[in-house]
Amino acid sequence: MRETSLTTMILERADRYDAKRVLTHKRGKQWEDLSWQTFGERIVRAAKGLSALGFRAGDRLAILAENRPEWPIIDLACLYLGGVDVPLYLTSTPKDTTYILRDAGVSFIAVSGRDQLAKILKIAGDLPTLTHLLLLDEGPKDETRLGQIPALSIEGLYAQGEQHSHASQPVADPGLATIIYTSGTTGIPKGVMLTH
């Protein structure tokens, strides 16, 4: 595999390290290991699921979640397709979150936790470019609607990827990768753009 982006470099390592542990995370009261192989498979399935939902190179995907395995999976799936990820602060006010999502032109957002989901549903009417909501906690495996926004769980996204196995290949030259916004404590948040 040619190392043309962060995602393809990660996927090459997933092939190389196979069953070795890449992450350990707590699910309920139990610690679980995630192998490189599973990590790589989930990235590709998530990318194909995003592609099946209409996500294309240059589209913007925000992530509003705590540190968890799904965070880098969604992030790398976005980059796999040549998308641009926009990480958000969990502590951002609805006003700052609205500003960032509008300024970045976000069309997909991945959310975890009831409070963060409530924040997004409260401001969704002010986000004309927002087309899809991805739920990183348990949620519907088939696409549904939360308010006016189509919503799907991470498991549902993986299932979409399995059903559309022919969809999407890694983008050879992704270019812009991430827009990181300041916290906005001294004024409106300002975005810093990072490339591959």
Phi, psi and chi 1 to 4 in degrees:
 res  aa     phi    psi   chi1   chi2   chi3   chi4
   1 MET       -  130.3 -176.5  177.1  -66.6      -
   2 ARG   -73.0  132.9 -108.3 -179.9   83.2 -149.1
   3 GLU   -84.1   85.5  -66.6 -170.5   -3.0      -
   4 THR  -104.3  -12.9   56.3      -      -      -
   5 SER  -153.3  170.8   71.5      -      -      -
   6 LEU   -57.1  -41.8  178.8   57.8      -      -
   7 THR   -65.0  -45.2  -56.4      -      -      -
   8 THR   -66.6  -30.8   53.6      -      -      -
   9 MET   -65.6  -42.6  -70.1 -179.6   -8.3      -
  10 ILE   -63.8  -43.3  -66.8  -67.9      -      -
  11 LEU   -66.2  -33.3  -66.1  176.9      -      -
  12 GLU   -64.2  -40.0 -174.2  -84.7  -29.7      -
  13 ARG   -68.8  -34.1  -80.9  148.8 -174.9   82.9
  14 ALA   -62.0  -40.1      -      -      -      -
  15 ASP   -64.5  -41.1  -73.6  -18.5      -      -
  16 ARG   -72.1  -43.2 -175.1 -175.7  -41.7  158.2
  17 TYR   -95.6  -12.1  -61.7  127.8      -      -
  18 ASP    44.0 -102.7 -166.1   27.5      -      -
  19 ALA   -84.6   -4.5      -      -      -      -
  20 LYS   -67.5  151.4  -71.3 -175.1  178.6  178.1
  21 ARG   -73.1  133.5  178.2 -179.2   62.4 -142.8
  22 VAL  -107.5  -35.0   63.4      -      -      -
  23 LEU  -140.9  150.4  -63.8  170.3      -      -
  24 THR  -125.1  134.0  -61.4      -      -      -
  25 HIS  -143.2  159.6   60.5  103.1      -      -
  26 LYS   -98.1  126.4 -159.7  168.3 -169.5  178.7
  27 ARG  -119.8  111.1 -170.8  172.4  -55.7  -82.6
  28 GLY    67.6 -121.8      -      -      -      -
  29 LYS  -105.0    2.0  -65.1 -176.7  178.4 -174.3
  30 GLN  -107.6  141.2  -60.8  -67.1  -38.6      -
  31 TRP   -86.7  135.2  -74.5   96.6      -      -
  32 GLU  -126.3  142.2  -65.8 -179.1    8.4      -
  33 ASP   -93.7  147.8  -69.5  -20.0      -      -
  34 LEU  -119.4  123.8 -171.3   66.7      -      -
  35 SER   -80.8  160.3   71.2      -      -      -
  36 TRP   -57.7  -42.4  -86.3   99.1      -      -
  37 GLN   -59.6  -49.7  177.7 -175.0   17.0      -
  38 THR   -64.2  -41.1  -58.8      -      -      -
  39 PHE   -57.5  -49.8 -173.7   55.9      -      -
  40 GLY   -62.2  -43.5      -      -      -      -
  41 GLU   -61.5  -41.3  -71.7  170.4   -6.2      -
  42 ARG   -67.5  -36.6  -72.0 -178.9 -177.6  172.6
  43 ILE   -60.1  -49.1  -68.5  166.1      -      -
  44 VAL   -66.2  -43.2  173.1      -      -      -
  45 ARG   -62.2  -41.3  -76.3  168.4   51.6 -156.1
  46 ALA   -64.8  -40.6      -      -      -      -
  47 ALA   -62.4  -44.6      -      -      -      -
  48 LYS   -66.8  -34.7  -69.1  179.1  178.2 -175.4
  49 GLY   -64.9  -43.9      -      -      -      -
  50 LEU   -60.1  -44.6  -73.9  170.2      -      -
  51 SER   -59.7  -42.4  178.6      -      -      -
  52 ALA   -63.1  -28.4      -      -      -      -
  53 LEU   -83.9   -2.8  -66.6  174.8      -      -
  54 GLY   103.3    6.1      -      -      -      -
  55 PHE   -71.3  131.8 -169.3   84.9      -      -
  56 ARG  -130.7  166.3  -59.5  -69.1  178.0 -102.4
  57 ALA   -52.5  134.7      -      -      -      -
  58 GLY    91.1  -16.7      -      -      -      -
  59 ASP   -67.1  156.8  -75.2   -8.8      -      -
  60 ARG  -110.1  133.5  -48.3  -62.7  168.5   85.2
  61 LEU  -127.5  119.4 -176.7  150.6      -      -
  62 ALA   -92.6  149.9      -      -      -      -
  63 ILE  -124.6  118.7  -55.5  172.6      -      -
  64 LEU  -122.1   83.2 -176.9   59.6      -      -
  65 ALA  -156.3  156.9      -      -      -      -
  66 GLU   -75.6  175.3   74.7  -75.5   -3.0      -
  67 ASN   -65.6  119.6 -172.9   10.1      -      -
  68 ARG  -162.5  160.1   58.4 -170.6  -62.3  153.3
  69 PRO   -57.9  -33.3  -25.3   33.3      -      -
  70 GLU   -66.3  -23.1  -65.0   83.3    6.0      -
  71 TRP   -61.0  -58.9 -153.5  111.2      -      -
  72 PRO   -67.7  -26.7   21.6  -30.5      -      -
  73 ILE   -64.3  -49.9  -70.7  167.5      -      -
  74 ILE   -64.8  -42.5  -71.6  -69.0      -      -
  75 ASP   -56.8  -51.1  177.1   41.4      -      -
  76 LEU   -71.7  -31.1  -68.7  162.7      -      -
  77 ALA   -64.0  -41.6      -      -      -      -
  78 CYS   -60.1  -47.4  169.7      -      -      -
  79 LEU   -66.9  -34.0  -62.5  176.7      -      -
  80 TYR   -54.2  -39.1  179.0   98.5      -      -
  81 LEU   -89.4    3.1  -62.7  171.8      -      -
  82 GLY    81.2   17.3      -      -      -      -
  83 GLY   -81.5  174.5      -      -      -      -
  84 VAL  -119.1  123.2  178.8      -      -      -
  85 ASP   -93.8  148.3   65.7   67.6      -      -
  86 VAL  -129.2   93.4 -178.5      -      -      -
  87 PRO   -71.7  141.4   15.0  -16.6      -      -
  88 LEU  -118.2  149.4  -61.3  169.3      -      -
  89 TYR   -76.3  134.1  -68.4  101.2      -      -
  90 LEU   -63.8  -27.4  -67.0  170.3      -      -
  91 THR   -89.0   -0.5   55.7      -      -      -
  92 SER   -64.4  143.1  -70.2      -      -      -
  93 THR   -70.3  160.6   65.2      -      -      -
  94 PRO   -56.1  -37.3  -28.6   36.4      -      -
  95 LYS   -62.8  -48.5  179.5 -178.9  175.0 -175.7
  96 ASP   -66.5  -38.5  -76.4  -14.1      -      -
  97 THR   -62.7  -44.0  -57.7      -      -      -
  98 THR   -59.3  -46.7  -58.4      -      -      -
  99 TYR   -58.3  -48.0  173.6   80.5      -      -
 100 ILE   -63.4  -47.3  -68.8  167.5      -      -
 101 LEU   -63.4  -37.5  -64.9  174.2      -      -
 102 ARG   -72.1  -45.6  -72.9 -177.8   70.1  133.6
 103 ASP   -61.2  -39.8 -172.8   62.8      -      -
 104 ALA   -81.4  -13.9      -      -      -      -
 105 GLY    69.5   40.4      -      -      -      -
 106 VAL   -68.1  132.3  167.6      -      -      -
 107 SER  -108.9  -26.1   55.2      -      -      -
 108 PHE  -123.2  143.6  -77.1   64.8      -      -
 109 ILE  -137.2  133.4 -175.0  165.9      -      -
 110 ALA  -102.2  127.5      -      -      -      -
 111 VAL  -131.5  142.4  179.0      -      -      -
 112 SER  -127.9  148.9   70.6      -      -      -
 113 GLY    87.9  143.2      -      -      -      -
 114 ARG   -63.9  -40.0  -69.4 -178.6 -175.7 -179.0
 115 ASP   -64.4  -43.3  -68.7  -16.0      -      -
 116 GLN   -69.0  -39.1  -59.7  -54.4  -31.1      -
 117 LEU   -62.1  -44.2  176.8   57.7      -      -
 118 ALA   -60.4  -39.4      -      -      -      -
 119 LYS   -60.6  -45.7 -178.7 -168.1  -56.3 -176.0
 120 ILE   -68.2  -42.7  -64.1  -55.5      -      -
 121 LEU   -64.0  -32.2  -67.1  176.9      -      -
 122 LYS   -66.9  -34.9  179.9  179.6  177.2 -178.0
 123 ILE  -102.8   -1.9   64.2  176.0      -      -
 124 ALA   -55.5  -34.9      -      -      -      -
 125 GLY   -63.9  -19.5      -      -      -      -
 126 ASP   -96.1   10.1  -63.4  -34.8      -      -
 127 LEU  -122.1   82.0  -56.7  169.9      -      -
 128 PRO   -65.4  -23.2   22.3  -31.0      -      -
 129 THR   -89.4   -9.3   61.5      -      -      -
 130 LEU   -72.6  118.8 -171.9   60.9      -      -
 131 THR  -115.5  -21.9   61.1      -      -      -
 132 HIS  -145.2  143.0  -74.9   84.8      -      -
 133 LEU  -118.5  124.4 -179.7   60.4      -      -
 134 LEU  -108.1  125.0  -56.2  172.5      -      -
 135 LEU   -99.1  116.1  -53.5  172.3      -      -
 136 LEU   -82.0  -16.6  -60.0 -176.5      -      -
 137 ASP   -88.8 -178.9  -61.0  -47.8      -      -
 138 GLU   -62.1  141.4  -72.2 -165.6   23.5      -
 139 GLY  -164.8 -167.0      -      -      -      -
 140 PRO   -66.5  134.1   24.1  -31.3      -      -
 141 LYS   -82.6  -20.1  -69.0 -163.0  178.8 -177.5
 142 ASP  -107.2  148.6  -66.6  -40.2      -      -
 143 GLU   -59.7  135.5 -167.4  170.3  -59.1      -
 144 THR  -135.4 -169.3 -172.4      -      -      -
 145 ARG  -125.4  135.7  -72.4 -168.1  171.3  -87.7
 146 LEU  -115.8  107.0  -69.1  177.9      -      -
 147 GLY    67.4 -127.8      -      -      -      -
 148 GLN   -97.1    1.7  -64.6  -58.6  -48.7      -
 149 ILE  -103.4  128.7  -50.8  169.9      -      -
 150 PRO   -61.7  135.4  -21.4   32.1      -      -
 151 ALA  -130.8  148.6      -      -      -      -
 152 LEU  -152.0  141.2 -170.4   65.0      -      -
 153 SER   -76.6  166.6   70.3      -      -      -
 154 ILE   -61.4  -38.5 -172.4   75.5      -      -
 155 GLU   -63.9  -39.5  -68.1  -60.3  -33.1      -
 156 GLY   -64.5  -37.0      -      -      -      -
 157 LEU   -64.9  -43.7 -175.5   66.3      -      -
 158 TYR   -59.4  -42.2  -65.5  150.3      -      -
 159 ALA   -63.4  -39.7      -      -      -      -
 160 GLN   -59.2  -41.7  -73.2  -87.6  -13.7      -
 161 GLY   -63.1  -37.8      -      -      -      -
 162 GLU   -67.6  -38.2  -72.3  173.7    4.3      -
 163 GLN   -72.7  -25.2  -66.9  169.8   11.1      -
 164 HIS  -116.5   53.6  -63.9   85.5      -      -
 165 SER   -64.3  -20.8   59.6      -      -      -
 166 HIS   -81.6  -15.0   64.3  -77.6      -      -
 167 ALA   -80.0  134.8      -      -      -      -
 168 SER    76.7  135.8   76.7      -      -      -
 169 GLN  -128.6  157.7  -67.0  -64.1  -44.9      -
 170 PRO   -61.9  139.0    1.3   -1.4      -      -
 171 VAL   -73.7  129.2  170.8      -      -      -
 172 ALA   -65.4  -41.7      -      -      -      -
 173 ASP  -131.9   83.3 -177.4   13.5      -      -
 174 PRO   -63.9  -27.1  -18.1   30.0      -      -
 175 GLY    70.7 -121.3      -      -      -      -
 176 LEU   -61.3  131.8 -179.1   61.6      -      -
 177 ALA  -111.7  -45.4      -      -      -      -
 178 THR  -144.9  144.5  -58.0      -      -      -
 179 ILE  -119.0  113.1  -54.5  173.5      -      -
 180 ILE  -103.4  124.9  -60.5  173.2      -      -
 181 TYR   -98.9  146.1  -78.4   81.0      -      -
 182 THR   -68.7  167.1   62.0      -      -      -
 183 SER   -70.3  -17.7   63.2      -      -      -
 184 GLY    79.9   14.9      -      -      -      -
 185 THR   -70.1  -21.4   53.8      -      -      -
 186 THR  -113.1   20.4   59.0      -      -      -
 187 GLY   148.4 -165.3      -      -      -      -
 188 ILE   -67.6  148.3   62.3  168.3      -      -
 189 PRO   -59.1  144.8  -22.8   33.9      -      -
 190 LYS  -120.9  134.6  -64.3  164.2 -173.8   68.2
 191 GLY   -89.9  138.7      -      -      -      -
 192 VAL  -113.9  126.7  176.4      -      -      -
 193 MET   -97.1  133.6  -63.0 -176.9 -179.8      -
 194 LEU  -119.2  137.5  -55.0  172.0      -      -
 195 THR  -109.9  167.6   60.6      -      -      -
 196 HIS   -69.2      -  -75.9  -92.7      -      -
